[in-house]
Amino acid sequence: MGCQKPNYFSTAPKTRVCDLFGRDYHVHKFERWMLNPNRRFFIITGPRRVGKTSFLYSTLNELHKSKNYQTIVIDVRKVISMNKNYPEKPISQKMTGLLSGKKRFKEIFPFAKITVKLPFIEVAWENKEELSLAEIFDALGETDHTFVIAFDEAQELRYGQNDLRELFASVLDSPELQNIKLIFTGSQVGILEKWLAVDDGDSPLYGRFEKRIHLNRFSPNETIRFLEEGFEQNEFDDYDFNELILAYDEVGGTPGWLIDYANDRLEGYTHRKALKNMIEKAKRNVISEFKQLRKDKKKESNYEKVMRVIAKKVHERGYTTFGEIKNYMGLNDSTVRELLIKLEDYGYIEQVGHNRYTIFDPIVVNVFIDV
């Protein structure tokens, strides 16, 4: 897993394991599971900007190089932007496009005709306009290669009119498709868990044996080491140790935000200016994401009111209680609990003890204190 010149501060999704900081345990565990032919269903979760996509690409790239695993990653957010109600069609088109770039494409699809019309590669089928997603899986199952199909931010597939979980369950159950492994990632952890519903007897995926990886934010010590080692990789020493502590205090241990801060420092910005730039960018990102919860875009929602009272109490003592939220909102118990469950599912808040709630991301706290 070693490589020359690791770069923790790369802004693009990482493709080398050595560019991942502090994930050795998760990498080793994940790769060990992936090499087991009986492990074919994986779930990777973690907060926003924690590095799930980088973890996914890096480990799969390692498996491709060492074991010749054939890997395909589908960004579900892009897929649903093309067809939210029937995502299986753009998924099949995307998989076909990615497969067409592989050397074994004609082996997998001997009845296909490839036409190169730069910058696109068009694929035509004998007596057929296009293959369905199920037909593509069947074709992959006829090969001697291990295929890993990953769905990044998979919870967005819940909007589809057809329940794709039934197809995924059939892939996991079919004796002819044992060479296919499925991975689902998500930052809206609660939403992903409820959609997959592996513990729900009514879910198509109920009873399937899954393996899970959860990536956490960095601890204070990990954050300081991450910044120190990253600066050393870039031969940068124009910083003070106290600045690293302040960076953690302001933004927590979210790798994505820390990388933005570090790159501004490398470009010559002062600690104060780099921190300000990163916080403003992060706040815009949080506000933009949170607007998706609004039904009426013009007025404040109950979600924002709940976030504001939690943020205020977190700023004062680290948590708030259900009773305090209820009193502030003036709503009944069931309505308040519905709001809290939704916010927890989307990853904005977390429950810490009985009827106590907190926000671990300092950026999110600051957003709603400022509202």
Order of alpha helices (4+ residues) and beta strands (2+ residues): alpha-beta-alpha-beta-alpha-alpha-alpha-beta-beta-alpha-beta-alpha-beta-alpha-beta-alpha-alpha-alpha-alpha-alpha-beta-alpha-alpha-beta-beta-alpha
